Structure formats: C-alpha cells, structure tokens
Amino acid sequence: MNTIVQMTADGSPTLFVSALDEHYHSVKGARTESQHVFVDMGLHACTAPAPRVLEVGFGTGLNALLTWEEAERSGRCIHYTTLELHPLSAADVALLDYGDATRLRLLHDAPWEEPLALGPVFTLLKRRVDFTCLSLPAGAFDVVYMDAFAPEKQPEMWGEDRFALLFHALAPGGILTTYCAKGAIRRLMQQVGFVTERLPGPPGGKREVLRAQKPF
Ligand SMILES: C[S@@+](CC[C@H](N)C(=O)[O-])C[C@H]1O[C@@H](n2cnc3c(N)ncnc32)[C@H](O)[C@@H]1O
C-alpha cells in the first residue's frame, strides 16, 4: 500500500494510506491512543498470569512495541500473535520514530509464521494472513487488540462472523478492546456473546472506546 508518514498531535508518527483515505492511528496522538486503548484498557484489564495477546493488524508495530515495553516493566510474560496481510516496506518502517528504533526493527525483522522470543518476557508470532477468511483455535487468547482500519473503510474486517471468530478464539474471561466506539459495532459484539463497556477515550482523542469481555 502507498503510505505517507504524518506527525500526530503527541509528536509520534503515523501513516496515511491515500487509497483508503485512512490513517493507521488517530491523528490526535498515535502513541497515546495505542497505549490507552490496547495496553491500559486491554492488557491491564486481563488477569491471566501470562497473557496471550492477538492483534488484528500489525501495521507499524506500535502496539507490539508498547506491549513489549509493558511486559518488561511488569515482568509478566506475554505471547503476542499479530495478523497482517500487507506488511510495510523496510523503507516505510525506517521513517517511523517511536523512540526505540532497535526494538521496532527487531519486531519488523522477525520472521513470519515462526514464534520468536525477543527477550525473557516477550515472544512474537507474526502471521501473514487474511483476517477476513481466517479460522482460529478455540480459547487460544486472553486479549484481542482489534485494530483494523475503520468499519467504513474495511467493513469485511468488522462483520458479525469476525466477532464470532474472536469470541471463539478468546478464553473465558478474555478481553477485546478497540478504538471504534460505534453503536452498530457494539451491538454486533453483544450479538455474538460479548459483554461490552464504553470507556473514556485517550486524552485529547476520541470521546469513547470499547472494551468487550467473554463471560467466564
Ligand atoms: C489500523 S492499521 C493497524 C495499526 C497497527 N496495529 C499499529 O500498531 O500500527 C490496520 C492494519 O490492518 C492490516 N490489514 C488490512 N486488511 C487486512 C486483512 N484482510 N487481514 C489482515 N490484516 C489486514 C493493514 O495492512 C494495516 O496494517
């Protein structure tokens, strides 16, 4: 995909995809949004001793980077599986400055389809797959970061069948978070069995975000 780097309001970069007229993150603060929606509202709400995280859309690797940093801060081991159909070029990755170029490069250089321990508390599995026609094993994850492009841009990523799949792939008590707070998406989550909550959005960003839980 053809992308352009843009600076967001918190000083961290994102990418703009002209073909979709869409950014990879909120222009109000890429890093702030990722930290808030996925790490603070998602990972922190998970009580599993060694969370297994599934990310829909690896993209720039920012969510993976923040999760790796969090694993080291907390000492909690994390197994991170991420799905991506259109990996960025090395040239695009080189333009992204999230404050830790070495780790970002390690995340992008990791092989596809092979788990790699990037340190004592963070293991990465990158899967180059199409989420729209993917199957996943039951109960294999504790946390889902649902970070596809917006439903208006890629509705096929946000269908009821995709939420049913994510529900099935989560263990009982598992958590899904997303930046998307649309009522229609919240109702789809509820239809497949999730219990949903609307939570305050990131500082300076969207008013609300969504967290969903698979009942125990
Ligand atoms: C909003 S961006 C993800 C941002 C990312 N989580 C980050 O931290 O930078 C959405 C991602 O979904 C990917 N994607 C689009 N269609 C896909 C598909 N059918 N299957 C898997 N990934 C897809 C895009 O290439 C893009 O990287």
PDBQT file of the ligand as one rigid body, heavy atoms in Angstrom, charges set to zero:
ROOT
HETATM    1  C1  LIG A 301      -5.147   0.485  11.652  1.00  0.00    +0.000 C 
HETATM    2  S1  LIG A 301      -3.856  -0.421  10.888  1.00  0.00    +0.000 S 
HETATM    3  C2  LIG A 301      -3.079  -1.282  12.241  1.00  0.00    +0.000 C 
HETATM    4  C3  LIG A 301      -2.206  -0.428  13.110  1.00  0.00    +0.000 C 
HETATM    5  C4  LIG A 301      -1.265  -1.250  13.936  1.00  0.00    +0.000 C 
HETATM    6  N1  LIG A 301      -1.925  -2.049  14.929  1.00  0.00    +0.000 N 
HETATM    7  C5  LIG A 301      -0.149  -0.429  14.518  1.00  0.00    +0.000 C 
HETATM    8  O1  LIG A 301       0.150  -0.558  15.737  1.00  0.00    +0.000 OA
HETATM    9  O2  LIG A 301       0.451   0.307  13.742  1.00  0.00    +0.000 OA
HETATM   10  C6  LIG A 301      -4.743  -1.769  10.130  1.00  0.00    +0.000 C 
HETATM   11  C7  LIG A 301      -3.865  -2.874   9.614  1.00  0.00    +0.000 C 
HETATM   12  O3  LIG A 301      -4.653  -3.953   9.133  1.00  0.00    +0.000 OA
HETATM   13  C8  LIG A 301      -3.982  -4.513   8.007  1.00  0.00    +0.000 C 
HETATM   14  N2  LIG A 301      -4.941  -5.282   7.194  1.00  0.00    +0.000 N 
HETATM   15  C9  LIG A 301      -5.766  -4.788   6.234  1.00  0.00    +0.000 A 
HETATM   16  N3  LIG A 301      -6.520  -5.788   5.709  1.00  0.00    +0.000 NA
HETATM   17  C10 LIG A 301      -6.162  -6.925   6.360  1.00  0.00    +0.000 A 
HETATM   18  C11 LIG A 301      -6.583  -8.280   6.271  1.00  0.00    +0.000 A 
HETATM   19  N4  LIG A 301      -7.544  -8.646   5.406  1.00  0.00    +0.000 N 
HETATM   20  N5  LIG A 301      -6.011  -9.193   7.083  1.00  0.00    +0.000 NA
HETATM   21  C12 LIG A 301      -5.030  -8.812   7.970  1.00  0.00    +0.000 A 
HETATM   22  N6  LIG A 301      -4.593  -7.537   8.105  1.00  0.00    +0.000 NA
HETATM   23  C13 LIG A 301      -5.146  -6.599   7.312  1.00  0.00    +0.000 A 
HETATM   24  C14 LIG A 301      -3.430  -3.296   7.304  1.00  0.00    +0.000 C 
HETATM   25  O4  LIG A 301      -2.414  -3.636   6.398  1.00  0.00    +0.000 OA
HETATM   26  C15 LIG A 301      -2.963  -2.442   8.469  1.00  0.00    +0.000 C 
HETATM   27  O5  LIG A 301      -1.635  -2.733   8.800  1.00  0.00    +0.000 OA
ENDROOT
TORSDOF 0
